[in-house]
Amino acid sequence: MSEYVYIGKIINTFGIKGEVKILSDFLEKESVFKEGNEVFIGDNKLKETINTYRVHKGYDLITFKGYNNINEVLKYKGLSIYSKREVLNNKYVLNDLIGFKVIENNITYGKVIDYYDFNGNKVLYIKGSKNFYIPINDYYIKDIDYKLGIIYVLNVRDLVL
């Protein structure tokens, strides 16, 4: 697993006081978007410290310490934003599971190609001979092997109809 976790993309500035507008479906925002936390921007992972955070019309808005003007943050428009995994207590995030094989009783059902959060119900989207969703809970997920990239599942035949 990478040291950095993708959080979203800075799609624009907001207002004239140096706020940036982030498009993000990241599920652990409350761990990352806190005053004083560091985020890393773009491919070069330029480090910035969060000064303020708020949500406006479904977008995450943050300011960085030391920036008070729109012209200072324009350089970040269109760039990806990351956090260090250690901020999340080194736990996995759903994005880590993309590409993992889904196996039950030595039968491979496909690979994880995406994930969704349906009103708090998290599911993995599996592409195989038949495409299907697996709810992320103990009834279906038996174990995850991060080194081999395998999700061992139970009761998946009920989902593949």
N, C-alpha and C positions, 0 to 999 in steps of 0.2 A: 504494500500500500504506500502511496505517495505521502510525503511529509505535508503536502498542501492539499486542501480540499476546495473544490470549486464551489463558490457561493452564488455567483450570478454574473450579470454583465451591467456595466455602467452605460445606460442608454442615452443619458442626456444630463445636462445641468438643470437645476431647479431654482428659480429666483436669481437674485444678483449677489447673494452673500456667500457663495461658494458651496452650496449644497449640490450633491450629485444624486441622480435618480437611478435606482438599481432595479432591474428586472430579475426576479429570483423566485424559484420554486423550492429553494432549500428548506428542509423541514426543521432544522435546528437553529433557526435565526436567533432565538432568545439566548443562546450560548455565545454567539459570535458578535452580534450587533450591540455591544455594550460600550459605554464611555470608557476610554482608556485601552480598549483592546486594539491590537494591531491587525491590519489587513494588508494584503499584498496585491498589487495591481499590475496587470499585463504579463507578458511572457517573461519579462525581466524581474518580476515579483518586487516591484518598488514598494517599500514599506511605508505605510501611513498609519497614524493613530486616530481612532474614532473620537471625535469631540461630541457630536450629538447624533441621535437616531430617532426617527419617527416614521410612521406609515401614513401615506396620503394616497387615497384612491387606488389602493392595491399595490402601490409601489413603495419600496423601502428608500428612505431619504436619509443620507448621512452627510455630516461635515467632518473635515479632518482638522486636527490641531494645527494651528499656524496658517490656515487658509481662511480668508474673510471676503474673497472677491471671486466672482464668476470667472474672471480671466485667469486666475491661478489654477482652476480645476478643469478648464477646457481640454487640457492635454490628456485627461483620463477618459474622455467621451469615447465610447465604443470598445473599451477594454474590459477584459474579464477581471473579476475580483475573487481573491482566495483568502482562506484563513489557514493557520497552521492546525494540524490535526490535534495537537496537544491541548488546544483550547476546548476541544470536544472530549477531553479525557481519553484520547486515543481510541475511541470507539468507532466502529464502522459507520459509514453513512450509506444510504441506499445507492448512491452513484457508484460506490465501490463494487456493487454486485453486478453491474452491467457487464455482460460477457461471460458470466459464470454459467456452467452447465447445471441442469436440473436433473437429478437422478433419484429414482426409487427402485429398490430391489434390482440393481445392476441394469436397469432400463433407463436410457437417456431420453428425456422428453423434449429437450430443446435447450435454448440459451435465453438468459435474461437480456432483453433488449431495451427495456425502459421500466419505470416505476411511476406510480400515481398515488395521490392521496385523495380519496373520495370521502370528504367530510370526516377526516380523522381515521378512516380505514385505509391503511397502507396496503398496496398490492404490487406485485411484480408482474410485468407483462412478459410472457414467455413465447418465443417463436420456435416452432418445431414443425412436425408433420401437421399438427393442428395448433393454432395459436390460442392461448388461454391466459387467464390471470390466476395468480396464487396469492391469497391473503397472507399477510405476514403475521403469523401467530403459531403457537405451539402445536396446533392441530395439524398443520401442513408442513411447517419447517421443523425438521428434526435436528439438523446440524449444518454448519457452514464451515467449509475448509477453505480458508483464505489463501493458503499456499498453493493448493491445487486448483483453486477457482471452481469449486463444486458446492452446490447446495443440495443436501440430502433431504428428501421430502417424504411425506407420508400421505396417504389418501388422495393422491393426485389424480387417480383414475376417475374420481367423481367429478373433477373439473374438466377433463378432456373428453367431451362428448360430441 
